[in-house]
């Protein structure tokens, strides 16, 4: 076989509110292997990562990266098999990289990284998700033993790994989630204190956090933003660190954020609040893997993957992230067997 039929999803319009699935169109194209440019490899996608930040990427608005352009293939990290190799990669090698929403990717060889197994672990614990949790806590949060750590969206992909890393580092950890099932997961499987934020009456989050943190929050790993961030700032300790990883409460909103209004607390408590973009840490990924790999092997760091099957349902599956329907890191399995060439 010298030709492949590649199905792909392109962005056809920007979302308004939560109408995400209407913004994509599936198309087909032919890939002639004899026409692949020199220095490029052909990869069969097996696992594709779906992440909350994708809502920002398709908004058409300026952010930490260039937005996905209209009629362009949707961006995504993936894990796949090399079908046609290059100088350093051979046919049959496993790789991870920006493989996008498509069945096959033709990419420069230097834009993918060889990995030792065809596994979703490279989209979770040892991939950009685990790296986000690690560098957010270690480099931005300056986490240290004995810290009182609060993590929002704690049952999510990044949040659950951040909880475990904080525990490994010798901290007391409290997390929030939006269902009793997720709270039970945090308490029983991850062994942290947790509560359902949906059970907290409006305007009472500040008091609830004060009960959980009588000495104050030393490190807040924020995945939510909005009122949760505001209540957390009211409870930070002296020289606290607030790490802005995400703001999922804001992604589908068309209204200007109303909170936080109390940022002056950072001054009063001589605290810091900083955001970070994980792509800036790409060159340091091996450092984190060196420390995290033994944790994974020893069972101390366990990612929970929600693997959905069906390439054709990519847009609908992405919406799961914004309704809370996913249970852990959301991944789509695109294929089960290697294409024959």
Secondary structure, DSSP 8 states (H G I E B T S, - for coil): --EEEEEEEEE-S---TT-GGGGEEEEEEEEEGGG--TTEEEEEEEEEE--TTHHHHTS-S--SS----TTSB----EEEEEEE--SS--TT-EEEE---SBSEEEEEGGGEEEESS--GGGGTTTSHHHHHHHHIIIIIS---TT-EEEESSTTSHHHHHHHHHHHHTT-EEEEEESSHHHHHIIIIIS--EEEEGGGS-TT-HHHHHHHH-TT-EEEEEESS-HHHHHHHHTTEEEEEEEEE---TTTTT--S-------THHHHHTT-EEEE--GGGGGGGHHHHHHHHHHHHHTTSS---EEEEE-GGGHHHHHHHHHHT---SEEEEE--SS----
